[in-house]
Amino acid sequence: MYSYVVSPGCMDETVTMFCGHVDSSTAGGHFGLSHEGEDIRVVVKPFDEAWNEFHAGGGLDIRSP
């Protein structure tokens, strides 16, 4: 769907976003390895809501819910 460089000029790490149809009835919650300081949050939203937020510039901040 979209790929971008996290911090141009500082690093070459990229993030690639994908979009697909899934059964998300059991998705959502907090994940990650606490001993590695990971705080991975899965947020489930209807496609139309996520699409509208994306095009409005919302949800692009990694700290956003």
N, C-alpha and C positions, 0 to 999 in steps of 0.2 A: 504494500500500500504506500509506504513512505520510508525513506532511509535518510538519516542525517548524521553529521559529525557532531559529537557531543560538545566539544570545545575547540573550534577551529583555531589553529595556530599554537595550541598547547599540547594536544594529543591527537592521535589518529583513531581513537575508539569511535565506532559508529553504532547507532541503534537502528534497527529495522523493525517497523511495525507491520503486522499482518492482520488481516481481517478474514473471518470465516464463520460459517454456521456451525454451532456446537450445541450440545445439550448442557446448559449451564445451571440446571436445577440444583446441583450439589456444589457448585463453585462458590467462591467467596471466602474471605477470612484472612488471617495472618499466617504467614509462612516464613521460612528461612531458618538458618542455624544461629541460635542466640550466641553460641560461643565464638562465632565469627562476626558478630555485630550486625547480622542481616535483619532487616525489617521489611519483608516483602508483603505488600497488601494487594489482594485481588479484589477488584471492584467489578460487579456485574451490572450492566446497564442495557436497556433496550437499544437496538441498533440506531433507531431514529434519534434518540436522546444523545448518544455518543457522537453520531455523525454531525448533529447540529452544534454540539459543543466544540468539536474539532474545527468546524468551519467558522465558528465565532471566535476562535483563538483560545478557547478554554481548555483546561485539562492538559496543557502543554508543560506545566510546571511539575517536575517529578514529585514535589511535595503535596500536590493537589489530590484531594480524594477522588 
